[in-house]
């Protein structure tokens, strides 16, 4: 299938490694200056009903789009979700998208997946002089291919396990007014769980233990603040797609990590915090596997 590229298990064993970035022991700021811009996504498939995705981790853009883009790399980076691929690197099944959301946003509806107006992109003007129809169509083809791949991928897991849990991992800015001005913590939890599109009662046995799991972790001596539908509600396209296509068997949980693991203005990571958050995500896997296994 177009764009479906599987990475070898070794590339995920000690953390994710991609061309243009290293997320092993030496965590670096992602770089998009990469000669291979043909890579669309990486998939890891294991024998587990637990999946994690990082669909806004990507930094790459097609060569033909770069001269048309009005934004610098640093401007794009601020609204992307760097290091989310690292956060899910311990999950058995993984999908990591390598393209920037400014090329195609997989978490928007197809009609909104390419940003044409500033109000679609945090007030940013993305294209210098608009986007030709042919290039728009090329981006939508990637979108269509991704969801075709995802549906097939999840059907195979459903076939093997009956039910599955997908962690749709993102991150969000909390210092929008300035580098030293934080959003009210009551409105910006460390972890926001989005459940808008799911049958919440049906999947309470998954969501509630998962939230308790994250609350048990500490960062620099303080327990993680975990809330549901506060900063975000989980209204993204990917979770909607999963709950529509797998209404009885697929639980897709949108997880937004506040960027406490990096400086959102410079892009510099906090390696210690990244490591602990990665541990928290990885440690959720056996919990979720037990929950799914009990229902078989």
Buried (B, 14 or more C-beta within 10 A) or exposed (E): EEBBEEBEEEBBEEBBBBEBBBBBEEBBBBBBEBEEBEBBBBBBBBEBBBBBBBBBBBBBBBEEBEEBBEBEBEBBBBBBBBBBBBBBBBBBBBBBBBBBBBBBBBBBEEEEBBBBEEEBBEEBEBBEEEBEEEBBEBBBEBBEBBBBBBEEBBBEBBEEBBBBBBBBBBBBBBBEEEEEEEBEEEEBBBBBBBBBBBEEEEBEBBBEBBBEBBBEBEBEEEEBBBBBBBBBBBEBBBBBBBBEBBEEBBBBBBBBBBBBBBEBBEBEBBBEBBBBBBEBBBBBBEBBBEBBEEEE
